[in-house]
């Protein structure tokens, strides 16, 4: 077992492959190692009737577990080799096309924008690519042949790599037979590693397609510049961590770190120079180089809260005791939000961190909710994994630190996936909101005598129309009670949208039709019936539209004949 672990390290560090950076590396030592590992794992030669052999098989379980892990390493080496073959073929192909003058001739056929990625190509894009590479089909055939018709890390006698060779069948695949024999032993000790090898071995063809889709080639000078700056930023952000925690050096360290973070975010911001496809490439470069890890490492530092306002009964967010660190954290969250925007790989990478990110919710001038929303947006697989305790924590934030539209709007990404209602989360979130509806939901916009606002808040004592007249929705939109009222209605609408009679039924009594109609018609009126013409029309429209949408989702699209 120790020797197998040593071999694993030698393979990992490249000591067993000569000329490993070329497209024709020497795998002789690796092939010899593969054959030895194969013999250790091949239980088909063990005679069932021999007690000594059976005892030996039991004693070798630990050895076989190490051997299976080493075999998985060799399978990964094979995948990396095939990527090298693809990159080498790519460079050779375009060199040949350039020599023949075909690159310039076919420049108008495919623009740099439409040919910016081969990771996901539709039928039209595939046809265009075929036209572009017409006359060079042989190179692609040779590449596929080098992938699957020639031995790579396994000896030809075993044939583990020759999955598409003519005349070969699963019966000729010794590796497959060996793995199936191991599974037949029924030993749970090695079951996990055995199935891992089985999936790696049988999924070679699809695996190389996925690996190539994840591979990014930097061709344009601008992409190389971004790559170099990302490398530098990771190096500096990692080195600055100690200085950021040192009170005497933190000021200069924070200034440099914020400059680097803002520089990186600039590459992810849409502009005349940064078109969407360029931003996507920059996102991929940063994700591949794991810039996110350097950023989240900074966020692991402690950010103390000043809870004095909350302790005095005020419904206000806590102040950060270290304002400079709070500003640094905000830049970190801004960059992570830009990195995760509409990129599922980044969302998947950052998703495990949302619990840690939520610990910073409730700190004034620190926007965490939008970053978490960007991680979850239009990703049904991740939204399904969000635990009820996390949703409860976000609802509790409103009760603890006051009503902020952003915190309620966060639930939008959980309720709607690609503009379609997400029923599982509709029922869950609606139940959680209704459990604390007095503290969380605002269906009136009336704060004349409300416990949901601090006593010394200048908006205390005002109703919805007075709030609109005060212009607080324009002056402080992040804290606006008018916008929070609108957000409450919008969230309830999303909870009942689509075919969800259960959710609609819960709101029938809570918001009857008469109440909705009155709010739509009398939104601009005083209690005495007088119309206030000077009220901001945009705010009035937002309120009316929110009530109208609630009417549509709860009643007008209901299948209940009583409604």
TIKOLBA-22662 format. One record per residue (C-alpha): residue number from 1; residue in three letters; z negated, y negated, x negated. Coordinates in Angstrom, 1 decimal. Each point is the difference from the previous one (the first is absolute). Last residue first. Example, Ala and Ser with C-alpha at 12.3 -4.5 7.8 and 13.67 -1.06 7.14 Angstrom:
   resi   resn        Z        Y        X
      2    SER     -7.1      1.1    -13.7
      1    ALA     -0.7      3.4      1.4
//
This chain:
   resi   resn        Z        Y        X
    563    UNK      7.0    -32.8     63.0
    562    UNK     -0.7      2.7      2.7
    561    UNK      3.3      1.7     -0.9
    560    UNK     -1.3      0.7     -3.5
    559    UNK      3.1      0.2     -2.3
    558    UNK     -1.0     -3.2     -1.7
    557    UNK      2.6     -2.2     -1.6
    556    UNK     -0.7     -3.0      2.2
    555    UNK     -3.8      0.5     -0.1
    554    UNK     -1.5      0.3     -3.4
    553    UNK      2.9     -0.8     -2.4
    552    UNK      1.7     -2.6      2.2
    551    UNK     -3.3     -1.8      1.0
    550    UNK     -1.2      0.0     -3.7
    549    UNK      3.3     -1.5     -1.1
    548    UNK     -0.4     -2.8      2.6
    547    UNK     -3.5     -0.7     -1.2
    546    UNK      1.2     -0.2     -3.7
    545    UNK      2.9     -2.2      1.1
    544    UNK     -2.3     -2.4      1.9
    543    UNK     -2.3     -0.4     -3.0
    542    UNK      2.9     -0.5     -2.5
    541    UNK      1.8     -2.4      2.3
    540    UNK     -3.1     -2.1      0.4
    539    UNK     -0.5     -0.1     -3.8
    538    UNK      3.6     -1.1     -0.5
    537    UNK     -0.2     -2.6      2.8
    536    UNK     -3.0     -1.8     -1.6
    535    UNK     -2.0     -1.5      2.9
    534    UNK      1.0     -3.6      0.8
    533    UNK      1.0      1.0      3.6
    532    UNK     -3.5      0.9      1.1
    531    UNK      0.6      1.1      3.6
    530    UNK     -2.8     -0.8      2.5
    529    UNK     -1.3      3.0      2.0
    528    UNK     -3.7     -0.8      0.0
    527    UNK     -0.7      2.7     -2.5
    526    UNK      2.5     -1.7     -2.4
    525    UNK      3.6      1.3     -0.1
    524    UNK      2.4      1.0     -2.9
    523    UNK     -0.7      3.8      0.3
    522    UNK      0.0     -0.1      3.7
    521    UNK      3.2      2.0      0.7
    520    UNK     -0.2      2.7     -2.6
    519    UNK     -3.8      0.3      0.1
    518    UNK      0.0      0.2      3.8
    517    UNK      2.7      2.7     -0.1
    516    UNK     -2.0      2.1     -2.5
    515    UNK     -3.2     -0.3      2.0
    514    UNK      1.8      0.9      3.3
    513    UNK      1.6      3.0     -1.6
    512    UNK     -3.4      1.5     -1.0
    511    UNK     -1.2      0.0     -3.6
    510    UNK     -2.9      2.4     -0.4
    509    UNK      0.7      1.9      3.2
    508    UNK      3.6      1.1     -1.0
    507    UNK     -0.9      0.0     -3.7
    506    UNK     -1.3      3.5     -0.2
    505    UNK      2.9      1.3      2.1
    504    UNK      2.5     -1.4     -2.5
    503    UNK     -1.6      2.0     -2.8
    502    UNK      0.2      3.2      1.9
    501    UNK      3.5     -0.7      1.3
    500    UNK      1.3     -0.1     -3.6
    499    UNK      3.8      0.1      0.1
    498    UNK      0.9     -3.2     -1.8
    497    UNK     -2.3     -2.9     -0.8
    496    UNK     -3.7      0.3      1.0
    495    UNK     -1.7     -0.5     -3.4
    494    UNK      2.8     -2.5     -1.0
    493    UNK     -0.9     -2.2      3.0
    492    UNK     -3.7      0.2     -0.8
    491    UNK      0.8     -1.2     -3.6
    490    UNK      2.2     -2.8      1.3
    489    UNK     -2.7     -1.2      2.4
    488    UNK     -2.7     -0.1     -2.7
    487    UNK      2.5     -1.7     -2.5
    486    UNK      0.6     -2.8      2.6
    485    UNK     -3.8     -0.6      0.2
    484    UNK     -0.2      0.1     -3.7
    483    UNK      2.8     -2.6     -0.2
    482    UNK     -2.0     -2.3      2.2
    481    UNK     -3.1      0.7     -2.0
    480    UNK      1.7     -1.1     -3.2
    479    UNK     -1.6      1.1     -3.2
    478    UNK      3.1      0.8     -2.1
    477    UNK      1.9     -2.7      2.0
    476    UNK     -2.3     -2.7     -1.1
    475    UNK      1.6     -3.4      0.7
    474    UNK      2.8      1.3      2.2
    473    UNK     -1.9      2.3      2.3
    472    UNK     -2.9     -2.6     -0.2
    471    UNK      2.2     -2.6      1.8
    470    UNK     -2.9     -1.4      2.0
    469    UNK      2.1      0.1      3.2
    468    UNK      0.5      3.7     -0.4
    467    UNK     -3.8      0.5     -0.4
    466    UNK     -0.6     -2.2      3.1
    465    UNK      2.4      2.2      1.9
    464    UNK     -1.7      3.2     -1.0
    463    UNK     -3.5     -1.2      0.7
    462    UNK     -2.3     -2.0     -2.3
    461    UNK     -3.7      0.2     -0.4
    460    UNK      0.1      1.1     -3.7
    459    UNK      3.1     -1.2     -1.7
    458    UNK     -2.0     -2.1     -2.5
    457    UNK     -1.8      3.1     -1.2
    456    UNK     -3.7     -0.7     -0.3
    455    UNK     -0.9      2.7      2.6
    454    UNK      2.1      2.6     -1.7
    453    UNK      2.5      1.8      2.3
    452    UNK      0.0      3.3      1.8
    451    UNK     -3.2     -0.8      2.0
    450    UNK      2.1     -2.0      2.4
    449    UNK     -1.1     -2.9      2.3
    448    UNK      3.0     -2.4      0.2
    447    UNK      2.0      2.3     -2.2
    446    UNK      2.8      1.0      2.5
    445    UNK      3.1      1.5     -1.4
    444    UNK     -0.1      2.3      3.0
    443    UNK      1.0      3.5     -1.0
    442    UNK     -1.7      0.1     -3.4
    441    UNK     -0.6      3.5     -1.3
    440    UNK     -2.4      0.8     -2.9
    439    UNK     -3.6     -0.7      0.9
    438    UNK      0.1      0.6      3.8
    437    UNK      2.7      2.8     -0.5
    436    UNK     -2.1      2.1     -2.3
    435    UNK      0.6      3.4      1.5
    434    UNK      3.2     -1.3      1.5
    433    UNK      1.4     -0.6     -3.5
    432    UNK     -0.9      3.4     -1.3
    431    UNK      1.6      1.7      3.1
    430    UNK      3.1     -2.1     -0.4
    429    UNK      0.3      0.9     -3.7
    428    UNK     -0.2      3.7      0.6
    427    UNK      2.3      0.1      3.1
    426    UNK      2.7     -2.1     -1.7
    425    UNK     -0.4      1.8     -3.3
    424    UNK      1.2      3.3      1.3
    423    UNK      2.6     -1.7      2.2
    422    UNK      2.0     -1.8     -2.8
    421    UNK      2.2     -2.4      1.9
    420    UNK      3.5     -0.5     -1.5
    419    UNK      1.1     -3.2     -1.9
    418    UNK      0.3      1.9     -3.3
    417    UNK     -3.6      1.3      0.4
    416    UNK     -2.2     -1.9      2.4
    415    UNK     -3.7      0.3      0.7
    414    UNK     -1.3      0.3     -3.6
    413    UNK      2.0     -2.8     -1.3
    412    UNK     -1.2     -2.2      2.9
    411    UNK     -3.6      0.8     -0.9
    410    UNK      0.0     -2.7     -2.7
    409    UNK      0.7     -2.6      2.7
    408    UNK     -3.8      0.2      0.9
    407    UNK     -1.1     -0.8     -3.6
    406    UNK      2.7     -2.7     -0.4
    405    UNK     -1.0     -1.8      3.2
    404    UNK     -3.6     -0.7     -1.4
    403    UNK     -3.0      0.3      2.3
    402    UNK     -3.3      0.0     -1.8
    401    UNK     -1.6      1.6     -3.0
    400    UNK     -2.0      2.9      1.3
    399    UNK      1.6      0.7      3.4
    398    UNK      3.5     -0.4     -1.5
    397    UNK     -0.8      2.1     -3.0
    396    UNK     -1.3      2.7      2.4
    395    UNK      3.5      0.5      1.2
    394    UNK      1.3      0.6     -3.5
    393    UNK     -2.9      2.4     -0.7
    392    UNK      0.8      1.9      3.2
    391    UNK      3.5      0.4     -1.1
    390    UNK     -1.2      1.5     -3.3
    389    UNK     -2.4      2.3      1.8
    388    UNK      2.8      1.3      2.2
    387    UNK      1.8      1.3     -3.0
    386    UNK      3.5     -1.1     -1.0
    385    UNK      2.1      3.1     -0.7
    384    UNK      2.3     -0.4      3.0
    383    UNK      0.8     -3.5     -1.2
    382    UNK      1.1      1.5     -3.4
    381    UNK      2.5      2.4      1.5
    380    UNK      1.3     -2.6      2.5
    379    UNK      0.9     -2.5     -2.7
    378    UNK      1.5     -3.1      1.8
    377    UNK     -2.7     -2.3     -1.6
    376    UNK     -2.9      1.8     -1.6
    375    UNK      0.0     -1.5     -3.5
    374    UNK      1.1     -3.4      1.3
    373    UNK     -2.9      0.0      2.5
    372    UNK     -2.4      0.7     -2.9
    371    UNK      1.3     -3.0     -1.8
    370    UNK     -0.1     -2.2      3.1
    369    UNK     -3.6      1.0      0.6
    368    UNK     -1.2     -0.9     -3.5
    367    UNK      0.2     -3.8      0.3
    366    UNK     -2.8     -1.5     -2.1
    365    UNK     -0.6     -3.6      1.0
    364    UNK     -3.5      0.9      1.4
    363    UNK     -1.2      3.5     -0.8
    362    UNK     -0.1      2.1      3.2
    361    UNK      2.2      2.8     -1.3
    360    UNK     -0.6      0.7     -3.6
    359    UNK     -1.4      3.6      0.6
    358    UNK      3.3      0.6      1.9
    357    UNK      1.8      0.3     -3.4
    356    UNK     -2.1      2.9     -1.0
    355    UNK      0.9      1.9      3.2
    354    UNK      3.6     -1.1     -0.4
    353    UNK      0.3      1.6     -3.4
    352    UNK      1.3      3.5      1.0
    351    UNK      3.0     -1.8      1.6
    350    UNK      1.2     -1.7     -3.2
    349    UNK      2.3      2.8     -1.2
    348    UNK      1.3      0.9      3.4
    347    UNK      0.7     -3.6      0.8
    346    UNK      1.8     -0.4     -3.4
    345    UNK      2.2      3.0      0.7
    344    UNK      0.6     -1.2      3.5
    343    UNK      1.4     -3.4     -1.1
    342    UNK      0.3     -2.4      3.0
    341    UNK     -2.5     -2.4     -1.6
    340    UNK     -2.3      1.9     -2.3
    339    UNK      0.7     -2.1     -3.1
    338    UNK     -0.2     -3.3      1.8
    337    UNK     -3.4      0.9      1.5
    336    UNK     -1.2      1.2     -3.4
    335    UNK      1.0     -3.3     -1.6
    334    UNK     -1.8     -2.0      2.7
    333    UNK     -3.0      2.2     -0.3
    332    UNK     -0.2     -0.6     -3.8
    331    UNK      0.5     -3.7      0.5
    330    UNK     -2.9      0.0      2.5
    329    UNK     -2.2      1.8     -2.5
    328    UNK      0.6     -2.7     -2.5
    327    UNK     -0.9     -2.7      2.5
    326    UNK     -3.3      2.0      0.8
    325    UNK     -0.7      0.2     -3.8
    324    UNK      0.2     -3.7     -0.2
    323    UNK     -2.2     -0.5      3.0
    322    UNK     -2.8      2.1     -1.4
    321    UNK     -2.8      0.0      2.7
    320    UNK      2.6      0.9      2.6
    319    UNK     -0.8     -1.6      3.4
    318    UNK     -0.7      2.3      2.9
    317    UNK      2.2     -0.3      3.1
    316    UNK     -1.5     -2.0      2.9
    315    UNK     -1.8      1.0      3.2
    314    UNK     -3.1     -2.0     -0.8
    313    UNK     -3.4      1.7      0.6
    312    UNK     -1.8     -1.4     -3.0
    311    UNK      0.4      3.3     -1.9
    310    UNK      3.8     -0.3      0.6
    309    UNK      0.0     -3.4     -1.6
    308    UNK     -2.2      1.1     -2.9
    307    UNK      2.2      3.1     -0.8
    306    UNK      1.3     -1.2     -3.3
    305    UNK      2.1      2.9     -1.2
    304    UNK      0.4      1.6     -3.4
    303    UNK      3.4      1.1     -1.3
    302    UNK     -0.5      3.0     -2.2
    301    UNK      3.0      1.1     -2.1
    300    UNK      2.1      2.9      1.4
    299    UNK      2.7     -2.6      1.0
    298    UNK      1.0     -0.3     -3.6
    297    UNK      0.7      3.8     -0.1
    296    UNK      2.1     -0.5      3.1
    295    UNK      2.3     -2.3     -1.9
    294    UNK      0.4      2.3     -3.0
    293    UNK      0.6      3.0      2.3
    292    UNK      2.6     -2.0      2.0
    291    UNK      2.1     -0.6     -3.2
    290    UNK      0.7      3.7      0.0
    289    UNK      3.2     -0.1     -2.1
    288    UNK      1.9      1.7      2.8
    287    UNK     -1.6     -2.3      2.6
    286    UNK      1.0     -3.1     -1.9
    285    UNK      3.6      1.2     -0.5
    284    UNK      0.3      1.0      3.6
    283    UNK     -1.2     -3.3      1.3
    282    UNK      2.5     -1.8     -2.3
    281    UNK      2.8      2.2      1.4
    280    UNK     -1.1     -0.9      3.6
    279    UNK     -0.2     -3.7     -0.9
    278    UNK      3.6      0.3     -1.4
    277    UNK      1.2      1.6      3.2
    276    UNK     -1.6     -2.7      2.2
    275    UNK      1.5     -2.9     -2.0
    274    UNK     -2.1     -1.6     -2.7
    273    UNK      2.1     -2.9     -1.4
    272    UNK      0.3     -1.9      3.3
    271    UNK     -3.6      1.1      0.8
    270    UNK     -2.0      3.0      1.2
    269    UNK     -3.2      0.4     -1.8
    268    UNK     -0.6      3.2     -2.0
    267    UNK      0.9     -1.4     -3.4
    266    UNK     -2.2     -3.0      0.7
    265    UNK     -2.9      2.4      0.6
    264    UNK      0.2      1.1     -3.6
    263    UNK     -0.2     -3.5     -1.3
    262    UNK     -2.9     -0.8      2.4
    261    UNK     -1.9      3.1     -1.3
    260    UNK      0.6     -1.1     -3.7
    259    UNK     -1.1     -3.6      0.6
    258    UNK     -3.0      1.3      1.9
    257    UNK     -1.0      2.3     -2.9
    256    UNK      0.4     -2.9     -2.5
    255    UNK     -2.2     -2.4      2.0
    254    UNK     -2.6      2.8      0.7
    253    UNK     -0.2      0.8     -3.7
    252    UNK     -0.5     -3.7     -0.9
    251    UNK     -2.9     -0.3      2.5
    250    UNK     -1.4      3.4     -0.7
    249    UNK     -0.9     -0.5     -3.6
    248    UNK     -3.6     -1.1      0.1
    247    UNK     -0.8      1.9      3.3
    246    UNK      1.4      3.3     -1.4
    245    UNK      1.4      2.2      2.8
    244    UNK      3.4     -1.6     -0.2
    243    UNK     -0.1      0.4     -3.8
    242    UNK     -0.4      3.8      0.3
    241    UNK      2.8      0.3      2.5
    240    UNK      2.4     -2.2     -2.1
    239    UNK      1.3      3.0     -2.0
    238    UNK      1.2      1.8      3.1
    237    UNK      1.6     -3.2      1.4
    236    UNK      1.7     -0.6     -3.4
    235    UNK      1.6      3.4     -0.3
    234    UNK      1.0      0.2      3.6
    233    UNK      1.5     -3.5     -0.2
    232    UNK      2.0      0.9     -3.2
    231    UNK      1.5      3.1      1.6
    230    UNK      0.8     -1.9      3.1
    229    UNK      1.7     -2.7     -2.1
    228    UNK      2.1      2.6     -1.8
    227    UNK      1.1      1.6      3.2
    226    UNK      0.8     -3.4      1.6
    225    UNK      2.1     -0.9     -3.0
    224    UNK      1.8      3.4      0.1
    223    UNK      0.8     -0.6      3.7
    222    UNK      1.5     -3.4     -0.8
    221    UNK      2.1      1.5     -2.9
    220    UNK      1.7      2.3      2.5
    219    UNK      0.0      3.8     -0.6
    218    UNK     -3.5      1.2      0.6
    217    UNK      0.2      3.6      1.4
    216    UNK     -2.5      1.0      2.6
    215    UNK     -0.9      3.6      0.7
    214    UNK     -1.7      0.8      3.3
    213    UNK      3.2      1.1      1.7
    212    UNK      0.7      2.1     -3.1
    211    UNK     -3.3      1.8      0.5
    210    UNK      0.7      0.6      3.7
    209    UNK      3.5      1.5     -0.8
    208    UNK     -1.6      2.1     -2.8
    207    UNK     -2.6      1.3      2.4
    206    UNK      2.5      0.9      2.7
    205    UNK      1.8      2.4     -2.4
    204    UNK     -3.2      1.4     -1.7
    203    UNK     -1.8      0.7      3.3
    202    UNK     -0.3      3.8     -0.5
    201    UNK     -1.7     -0.4     -3.4
    200    UNK     -2.3     -2.9      0.7
    199    UNK     -1.0      1.5      3.4
    198    UNK     -0.8      3.4     -1.6
    197    UNK     -1.8     -1.6     -2.9
    196    UNK     -2.3     -1.9      2.3
    195    UNK     -0.5      3.1      2.1
    194    UNK     -1.3      1.8     -3.1
    193    UNK     -2.2     -2.8     -1.1
    192    UNK     -1.8     -0.1      3.4
    191    UNK     -0.3      3.8      0.2
    190    UNK     -1.5      0.5     -3.4
    189    UNK     -3.6      0.7      0.9
    188    UNK      0.9      0.9      3.6
    187    UNK      1.4      3.3     -1.3
    186    UNK      2.2      1.6      2.7
    185    UNK      1.9      2.2     -2.6
    184    UNK      3.1     -0.6      2.1
    183    UNK      0.1     -3.6     -1.2
    182    UNK      0.3      1.2     -3.6
    181    UNK      2.8      2.3      1.0
    180    UNK      1.8     -2.9      1.7
    179    UNK     -0.3     -2.0     -3.2
    178    UNK      1.5      2.8     -2.2
    177    UNK      2.9      0.6      2.4
    176    UNK      0.8     -3.7      0.1
    175    UNK     -0.2     -0.2     -3.8
    174    UNK      2.3      3.1     -0.3
    173    UNK      2.7     -1.5      2.1
    172    UNK      2.7      2.6      0.2
    171    UNK     -1.2      1.1      3.4
    170    UNK      0.2     -3.6      1.2
    169    UNK      3.7      0.2     -0.6
    168    UNK      2.3     -0.7     -2.9
    167    UNK      3.8      0.6      0.3
    166    UNK      0.9     -3.6     -0.8
    165    UNK     -2.8     -2.1     -1.5
    164    UNK     -1.9     -2.3      2.3
    163    UNK     -3.6      0.6     -1.0
    162    UNK      0.5      0.5     -3.7
    161    UNK     -3.3     -1.6     -1.2
    160    UNK     -2.2      3.1      0.4
    159    UNK      2.6      2.3     -1.5
    158    UNK     -2.4      2.5     -1.5
    157    UNK      2.5      1.4     -2.5
    156    UNK      1.4     -3.5     -0.6
    155    UNK     -3.3     -1.1     -1.4
    154    UNK     -1.8     -2.7      1.9
    153    UNK     -0.2     -3.7     -1.0
    152    UNK      3.6     -1.0      0.7
    151    UNK      2.3      2.9      0.8
    150    UNK      3.4     -1.0      1.3
    149    UNK      1.5      0.1      3.5
    148    UNK     -2.4     -2.3      1.8
    147    UNK     -0.2     -3.4     -1.6
    146    UNK      2.8      0.3     -2.5
    145    UNK      2.3      1.1      2.8
    144    UNK     -0.9     -3.0      2.1
    143    UNK      0.8     -2.3     -2.9
    142    UNK      3.3      1.7     -0.7
    141    UNK      1.0     -0.3      3.7
    140    UNK     -0.9     -3.7     -0.2
    139    UNK      2.1     -0.6     -3.1
    138    UNK      2.9      1.9      1.6
    137    UNK      0.0     -2.4      3.0
    136    UNK      1.0     -2.9     -2.3
    135    UNK      3.4     -0.8      1.6
    134    UNK     -1.5     -1.7      3.0
    133    UNK     -3.4     -1.5     -1.0
    132    UNK      0.3     -3.1      2.1
    131    UNK      1.7      1.8      2.9
    130    UNK     -2.8      2.6      0.1
    129    UNK     -2.6     -2.8     -0.1
    128    UNK      1.7     -1.7      3.0
    127    UNK     -0.2      3.3      1.9
    126    UNK     -3.7      0.4     -0.9
    125    UNK     -0.7     -3.6      1.1
    124    UNK      1.7      0.6      3.4
    123    UNK     -1.9      3.2      0.5
    122    UNK     -3.4     -1.7     -0.8
    121    UNK     -1.4     -0.2     -3.5
    120    UNK     -3.8      0.1     -0.7
    119    UNK     -1.0      0.2     -3.7
    118    UNK      3.4     -1.1     -1.2
    117    UNK     -1.0     -3.6     -0.5
    116    UNK      1.6     -3.3     -0.8
    115    UNK      3.5      1.0      1.1
    114    UNK      0.0     -2.3      3.1
    113    UNK     -1.3     -2.9     -1.9
    112    UNK      2.1      0.4     -3.2
    111    UNK      3.1      0.0      2.1
    110    UNK      2.0      3.2      0.4
    109    UNK      3.8      0.1      0.3
    108    UNK      0.5     -3.4     -1.6
    107    UNK     -1.2      1.2     -3.4
    106    UNK      2.4      3.0      0.1
    105    UNK      2.5     -1.4     -2.5
    104    UNK     -2.8     -1.5     -2.2
    103    UNK     -1.8      3.3     -0.3
    102    UNK      3.2      2.0     -0.2
    101    UNK      1.1     -1.5     -3.4
    100    UNK      0.4      3.4     -1.5
     99    UNK     -2.6     -0.7     -2.7
     98    UNK     -2.3     -1.4      2.7
     97    UNK      0.4      3.1      2.1
     96    UNK     -0.8      2.1     -3.1
     95    UNK     -3.1     -2.0     -0.8
     94    UNK     -1.0      0.2      3.7
     93    UNK      0.2      3.8      0.0
     92    UNK     -1.8      0.4     -3.3
     91    UNK     -2.9     -2.2      1.2
     90    UNK     -0.4      1.9      3.3
     89    UNK      0.4      3.4     -1.7
     88    UNK     -2.8     -0.9     -2.4
     87    UNK     -2.2     -1.2      2.9
     86    UNK      0.7      3.2      1.9
     85    UNK     -0.7      2.3     -3.0
     84    UNK     -3.2     -1.9     -0.7
     83    UNK     -1.0      0.6      3.7
     82    UNK      0.7      3.7     -0.5
     81    UNK     -2.3      0.1     -3.1
     80    UNK     -2.8     -1.7      2.0
     79    UNK      0.3      2.7      2.7
     78    UNK      0.0      2.8     -2.6
     77    UNK     -3.1     -1.5     -1.6
     76    UNK     -1.7      0.0      3.4
     75    UNK      0.8      3.7      0.3
     74    UNK     -1.5      0.6     -3.4
     73    UNK     -3.2     -1.8      1.1
     72    UNK     -0.1      2.2      3.1
     71    UNK      0.2      3.0     -2.3
     70    UNK     -2.9     -1.3     -2.0
     69    UNK     -2.0     -0.2      3.2
     68    UNK      1.0      3.5      0.9
     67    UNK     -1.1      1.3     -3.4
     66    UNK     -3.4     -1.7      0.4
     65    UNK     -0.5      1.9      3.3
     64    UNK      1.4      3.1     -1.6
     63    UNK     -2.7     -0.1     -2.7
     62    UNK     -2.7     -0.4      2.6
     61    UNK      1.4      2.9      2.0
     60    UNK      0.3      2.2     -3.1
     59    UNK     -3.4      1.8      0.5
     58    UNK      1.1      1.1      3.4
     57    UNK      3.3      1.3     -1.3
     56    UNK     -1.7      1.8     -2.9
     55    UNK     -2.2      1.8      2.6
     54    UNK      3.1      1.1      1.8
     53    UNK      1.6      1.2     -3.1
     52    UNK     -3.1      2.0     -0.9
     51    UNK      0.0      1.4      3.5
     50    UNK      3.6      1.2     -0.3
     49    UNK      1.5      0.9      3.4
     48    UNK      1.5     -3.4      0.7
     47    UNK      2.0      0.0     -3.2
     46    UNK      0.5     -3.5     -1.3
     45    UNK      3.6     -0.8     -0.8
     44    UNK      0.5     -2.1      3.1
     43    UNK     -2.9     -2.2     -1.1
     42    UNK      2.2     -2.5     -1.9
     41    UNK     -2.3     -2.9     -0.8
     40    UNK     -0.7      0.8     -3.6
     39    UNK      3.6      1.1     -0.6
     38    UNK      1.3     -3.3      1.5
     37    UNK     -2.3     -2.0     -2.2
     36    UNK      1.6      1.7     -3.1
     35    UNK      3.5     -0.6      1.3
     34    UNK     -0.7     -3.7      0.7
     33    UNK     -1.4     -0.4     -3.5
     32    UNK      3.1      1.4     -1.6
     31    UNK      2.1     -2.3      2.2
     30    UNK     -2.2     -3.0     -1.0
     29    UNK      0.5      0.9     -3.7
     28    UNK      3.8      0.2      0.4
     27    UNK      0.2     -3.2      2.1
     26    UNK      2.0     -2.0     -2.5
     25    UNK      1.0     -3.3      1.8
     24    UNK      3.6     -0.8      1.0
     23    UNK     -0.3     -3.1      2.1
     22    UNK     -2.0     -1.6     -2.8
     21    UNK     -3.6     -1.3      0.1
     20    UNK     -1.4      3.5     -0.6
     19    UNK      1.7      0.5     -3.3
     18    UNK     -2.2      3.0     -0.6
     17    UNK     -2.3      1.2      2.8
     16    UNK     -3.3      1.8     -0.7
     15    UNK     -1.9     -3.1     -1.2
     14    UNK      0.8     -2.0      3.1
     13    UNK     -3.4     -1.3      0.8
     12    UNK     -0.3      1.9      3.3
     11    UNK      1.5      3.1     -1.6
     10    UNK     -2.6      0.0     -2.7
      9    UNK     -2.8     -0.7      2.5
      8    UNK      1.1      3.0      2.2
      7    UNK      0.2      2.2     -3.1
      6    UNK     -3.6     -0.9     -0.8
      5    UNK     -1.0      0.9      3.6
      4    UNK      1.8      3.3     -0.4
      3    UNK     -1.8      0.7     -3.2
      2    UNK     -3.3     -0.7      1.6
      1    UNK      0.8      2.4      2.9
//
